[in-house]
Structures are given as structure tokens and as C-alpha cells.
Amino acid sequence: PPGAGFVHTFLPGRVVFGAGALDRVATEVEALGVRRALVVATYSARAAADVVEAQLGDLFAGRIDGVAQHVPTEVAEQARTTARETGADAVVAIGGGSAIGLAKAIALTAEQVVIVAVPTTYAGSEMTPVWGETAAGRKSTGTDMRVLPRVVIYDPMLSRGLPLKVTAASVANAIAHCVEATWTPKADPITELTAVEGLRALSTGLRDVLLAPDDLDARSNLLYGACLAGSALATAGTGLHHKLCHLLGGTYNLPHAETHAAVLPQVTRVNAPAVPQAAARLAATLGTEEPSSLAAQLFDLYKAAGVATSLRELGLTETQVTEAAAAFKPTDNPVPVTEDLMRGILTRAWSGTRP
Ligand code: NAD
């Protein structure tokens, strides 16, 4: 409750949201005083990148299409060289977390480069000052205000073609940002408000998009939810859930978004009783106000969306479950983190047991 006191830092940034907002990219870039804009685009978003390239006219500095998952250092180095050679002072990133991640890798090392992000998935990276880069199979991450996009342009038309399987996994990732934002050490009432509204929009959008994948209202709800989820992640930071997913993804090469879906209900089962008010608010957006049912509701939502809800399906072995439980470093969490607790979470996540 606010009476207990809290600290919340509002992050700067501008959000332009709406069907057809892609048309405003050049205007927004110009308003930033940019002279040379480099376009970084995921291959699946190349049609949108073509539109932006034409729109930019004289401001267009070049294009990078070679986007890869988790920002490999070689790809980042190549992109930095291109940015230097073209004299870019802005990067327009079009695509999912991978494209935005590559834009961040450029902005991190080039003082004058600002980012305009046009997200086409629900990962939420566009709202955060967090960057990541992978060298020799190891991902490093950090926080730096230079990588926070100055303008984010959300156009739900762009995500209409996102395949349902990718959509569901990406939404599972966004939902994890909302739920975990209520129990991290930096959680606060303003972030909680954002997270609860984010979960409402994401769960409504997810149910609707399963029935009609290209429905614009459903896609709008999902993108709006992704924006709120990303902003909750940005202010609350990460906790037990994200740290566990990071360990699993990094050590066993499990897919990022699907791992979130298998792990979140199990971490929620353990943590929700420790944050009963927030859990009740989150649960209410899913249909009941019973905090203890939040974990099961999340599990059912993911199951209905066809997302993997067990780590076994993702290829983890039982031996690796024990290994990961022992390797997990204790972190600040409302429930004390012990090896036993982690083994319990991982065993249930491995077999996909309904909480
Ligand atoms: P992604 O960018 O790799 O996109 C997922 C898939 O969707 C890709 O195959 C891509 O080609 C496809 N795709 C994207 N837009 C499409 C469209 N409009 N139509 C059809 N297909 C399309 O992955 P992601 O899930 O968006 O992001 C995950 C990455 O982002 C991870 O590396 C993760 O660590 C990072 N991330 C970072 C933050 C942060 O704050 N820094 C937050 C969340 C995620």
C-alpha cells in the first residue's frame, strides 16, 4: 500500500499508438532533429521497412536486414560499423525484441544515436533501457538510458500477420513482465497499476486473437498490453521468474518466450500468497479475485493458447532440473529462495503440473 512509502522513477519517452501510425515515422524522426536515419528491420517486417525507407526520403541513411536472436556480438559489431560509415544519428528499429536489441547495441556505443522503435511483437523491449548482447554463447545484459527509445510507434496493423504460435509465446512473455512487476524488490503502486491494466489488455487480446488472428481490436489490445508490460518491466526490473528463465535460456538454450510460459505459473504459485493484494488485482482481470487462483488461471490461459506449459516439451532433462536448482543464485524475493524451493518450482515446471 502507498502508506508504506515508495520510489517510482518515470522514464522519459513518447508513445504514438494507433492503426496506421506507421505513416508517422518520418514526421517523428524529423521532430527529433535527426539528419541520417538507419533502418534496422526484422526480415518478416521488410514490407513495413520498405514503407519507412520511402517515407524517410533524404533522411534515409541505409538499411540493416540481418537481425539475429539475442544480438550476437558479430552482428552488433557489423551494425556499429554500418552506423559509423553512414554517419547515422538515429536508428529506426522495426520488428521484435531482436531488431530493437540490435538498435540498442548501436546506441549503446554511439553517443549521438537515438532510437525510434516500431515494435511488431509483444516482447516490450522498446519501453526499457535494458540492452543485451551475446558473445561466445554467453549473454550479457545491462541498463543504460542511451538505449531507451526516444519515440515508440505502435501500429497494430503490423502485427496482424504475426503467426498465432509466435503471438501466443510473445504474449506469454509480456504477461510475465506484468505479473513479476508486482513482486520484484523495486515494485511500487504506480508500476502495479500499469501491470494490472497490462494483464487485462493482454489476456483479453489473447482470447480474442485465438478466435480471429487478424482482428484489429484484438491486435490493438495485445500491443497496448505489451506497451504497459514493457513499461512495468522497465520500472520494476526483474526478479526470481526472469532470473530463472535467463538461467534456463542461457545454460540450456531453451526458447526465450516459451520458457516464460512454462515457468511463470509455478513461480506465481509460490509468490502470489506473499503479495496478496496485487495477486487479487491481477486475478480479477482473469475472472476471479482469489489471489491463490492466479497461478492456475495463468496456466489455463497459456494452455488454451497452445503455448508449451512444460519444460520437458522444450527439451530440458530431469538431470538438468536438479542441476539448475543447485546453480540458481539466491535473489531478493518475497519468499526466501532456497535450493528446495527452486527444485519444487523447476520440477513442477518440468512436468507441466497445473498449480
Ligand atoms: P524476435 O524479435 O526474434 O521475433 C520473434 C519472431 O517473430 C521472429 O521469428 C520474427 O521474424 C517474427 N516476427 C516479428 N515481427 C513479425 C511480423 N510483423 N510478422 C511476422 N513475423 C514477425 O523475438 P521477440 O520475442 O520479439 O523478442 C525476444 C528478444 O528480445 C530476446 O532476445 C529477449 O531477450 C529480448 N527482450 C529484451 C527486452 C529488454 O528490455 N531489453 C525485453 C523483452 C525481450
Residues whose N, C-alpha, C, O or C-beta is under 5 A from the ligand:
A	BS01	NAD	T42 S44 A45 Q69 H70 G95 G96 G97 S98 A99 T120 T121 A123 G124 S125 T128 V130 W131 L158 S159 G161 L162 P163 V166 S170 H256
